[in-house]
Amino acid sequence: MDFRQIEAFVNVIKYKGFSKAAEATFLTQPTISAHVNALEKELKLQLIDRTKKEAMLTAEGKLFYNYALTMLNTREQAIYSLQNFSLNISGTIDIQSSSIPGEYIVPGLIAEFKQEYGKAKFRLEQSDSSAVADNIKAHKGEIGFTGHRENDGLTYELLMKDRAVLIAPENGFFDKHEGKSLRMRDLVGAPFLLREQGSATRENFERELDAKGIPHTSINIAASMNSMEAIKQAVRGGMGVSIISEVAADRNREDRGYLVFDIEDYDVEREFYMVYNDKITMSPTAETFKFFVLEKYGYEFEY
């Protein structure tokens, strides 16, 4: 087997089809097919199930796929180790992120990283916290950022802790209480704007309500939204209140357009993690970004 065959195989799975893999890699579909066929012939195994609408891995293909990724990334590591790494680092890093890190943490990290490594490129895909780990395991990204830690064989590095606050319109009851702390009982009956099901922020909120004897099913939910910025905009417009991460609340911004309150009896602390699969060899660009992030958050390493 050669690397062209392995790259073709990986790209067919990555882009979910032979034609899309050909388009993404500027090759013809017959060339991609020939490479994959030659690889399967050499291994005497069928790696891709071609009977489905999308290219899917067979059982043997799933086993080989991790090895294929490792071989490609190891080759790239070897090439970079023989070059002036700090000057020539390039390539695209695929990042999976839940909404809060994806909107308020990751963009700043990317901007700082590119100041040092200007040739690096990024693809950032956002989903809810429960999907980030699944996407990393499915090789849809090399590095993920999430507010939810699973016991799933992946490596989770704690980056920071955050807490929840209430944001509310600048009118009525809340305008009179500006600068004060509120309690959960003050919020009963208020229209709430919540994140979608699967969001760690929503799961924490519902769990805390139930623990305090307030059934989360009794809360007046005015709307569910999968965008934190949409929730903030709706609060500005007076549609309701929301419990959100303090990172996202822009507390020190004077023109934010809504009020921010501490909640005395809602001491929920949120943790944000970087997640990756340490059983797969990362590309050199992703490996460098991983250590850049860890050093940014105070990790110390021995070289």
Residue pairs with C-beta under 8 A, 6 or more apart in sequence:
1 38
1 39
1 42
1 43
3 71
3 72
3 75
4 35
5 35
5 36
5 38
5 39
5 42
6 39
6 68
6 71
6 72
7 25
7 35
7 72
8 21
8 25
8 27
8 31
8 32
8 35
8 36
8 39
9 35
9 36
9 39
9 47
9 48
9 64
9 65
9 68
10 65
10 68
10 69
10 72
11 21
11 24
11 25
11 32
12 18
12 21
12 32
12 36
12 48
12 55
13 48
13 55
13 57
13 61
13 65
13 139
14 21
14 139
15 21
15 23
15 24
16 54
16 55
17 54
17 55
18 29
18 32
18 33
18 36
18 55
19 29
21 27
21 32
22 28
22 29
22 31
22 32
25 32
36 47
36 48
39 47
40 46
40 47
40 48
43 60
43 64
45 58
45 60
45 61
45 64
46 58
46 60
46 61
47 57
47 58
47 60
47 61
47 64
48 55
48 56
48 57
48 58
48 61
49 55
49 56
49 57
49 58
49 61
57 65
65 139
66 279
66 280
69 139
69 280
69 281
70 280
70 281
73 280
73 281
73 282
73 283
73 284
74 281
76 91
76 283
76 284
77 281
77 283
77 284
77 287
80 88
80 89
80 284
85 284
85 288
86 117
88 119
89 117
89 119
89 120
89 284
89 285
89 288
90 117
90 119
90 120
90 121
90 285
91 119
91 120
91 121
91 283
91 284
91 285
92 120
92 121
92 122
92 123
92 285
93 120
93 121
93 122
93 123
93 142
93 143
93 283
93 285
93 286
93 289
94 122
94 123
94 125
94 140
94 141
94 142
94 143
95 106
95 122
95 123
95 124
95 125
95 141
95 142
95 143
95 144
95 145
96 125
96 127
96 131
96 132
96 135
96 136
96 140
96 141
96 143
96 144
96 145
97 106
97 124
97 125
97 126
97 127
97 132
97 144
97 145
97 146
98 126
98 127
98 128
98 129
98 132
98 145
98 146
98 147
98 148
98 199
98 200
99 126
99 128
99 195
99 199
99 226
99 227
99 228
100 147
100 201
100 228
100 245
100 247
100 248
100 272
101 145
101 146
101 147
101 272
102 124
102 126
102 145
103 126
103 228
103 229
103 248
104 228
104 245
104 247
104 248
105 145
105 159
105 160
105 247
105 272
106 124
106 145
107 124
109 292
109 293
109 296
110 122
110 124
112 292
112 296
113 120
113 289
113 292
114 120
116 292
117 285
117 288
120 285
120 289
125 135
125 140
125 141
127 135
128 195
128 196
128 198
128 199
128 200
128 226
129 146
129 147
129 148
129 198
129 199
129 200
130 148
130 198
130 200
131 198
132 144
132 145
132 146
132 148
132 275
133 144
133 146
133 148
133 150
133 152
133 154
133 275
135 141
135 144
136 142
136 143
136 144
136 154
136 275
136 276
136 277
137 152
137 153
137 154
137 277
139 280
142 276
142 280
142 282
142 283
142 286
143 274
143 275
143 276
143 282
143 286
143 289
143 290
143 293
144 274
144 275
144 276
145 159
145 272
145 273
145 274
145 275
146 200
146 272
146 273
146 275
147 200
147 201
147 245
147 270
147 271
147 272
147 273
148 200
148 273
149 156
149 271
149 273
150 156
153 277
153 279
154 275
154 276
154 277
154 278
155 275
155 276
155 277
155 278
156 273
156 274
156 275
157 273
157 274
157 275
157 294
157 299
158 271
158 272
158 273
159 272
159 273
159 274
159 293
159 297
160 271
160 272
160 297
161 269
161 270
161 271
161 272
162 245
162 246
162 247
162 269
162 270
162 271
162 272
163 245
163 246
163 267
163 268
163 269
163 270
164 201
164 204
164 205
164 243
164 244
164 245
164 246
164 263
164 266
164 268
164 270
165 243
165 244
165 245
165 246
165 249
165 251
165 260
165 261
165 262
165 263
166 182
166 187
166 241
166 242
166 243
166 260
166 261
166 262
166 263
167 232
167 235
167 241
167 242
167 244
167 249
167 258
167 259
167 260
167 261
168 174
168 190
168 235
168 241
168 258
168 259
168 261
169 175
169 235
169 236
169 237
169 238
169 239
169 240
169 241
169 258
169 259
170 257
170 258
170 259
171 238
174 241
174 259
174 261
175 259
177 261
178 259
180 261
181 261
181 262
181 263
181 264
182 261
182 262
182 263
182 264
183 263
183 264
183 265
184 209
184 212
184 214
184 263
184 265
184 266
187 241
187 263
188 214
188 218
189 220
190 220
190 240
190 241
191 220
191 221
191 222
191 239
191 240
191 241
192 219
192 220
192 221
192 222
192 240
192 241
192 242
192 243
193 221
193 222
193 223
193 224
193 225
193 231
193 234
193 235
193 239
193 240
193 241
193 242
194 202
194 205
194 221
194 223
194 224
194 225
194 231
194 242
194 243
195 201
195 202
195 224
195 225
195 226
195 228
195 231
196 202
196 224
196 225
196 226
197 224
199 226
200 270
201 243
201 244
201 245
201 270
204 268
204 270
205 216
205 243
205 268
206 216
207 216
208 266
208 268
209 215
209 216
209 219
210 216
212 265
222 239
222 240
223 234
223 239
223 240
225 231
225 234
228 244
228 245
228 248
231 242
231 244
232 242
232 244
232 248
232 256
232 257
232 258
234 240
234 242
235 241
235 242
235 258
236 257
236 258
243 263
243 266
245 270
249 256
249 260
250 256
251 260
274 290
274 293
274 294
276 282
276 290
282 290
291 301
294 301
295 301
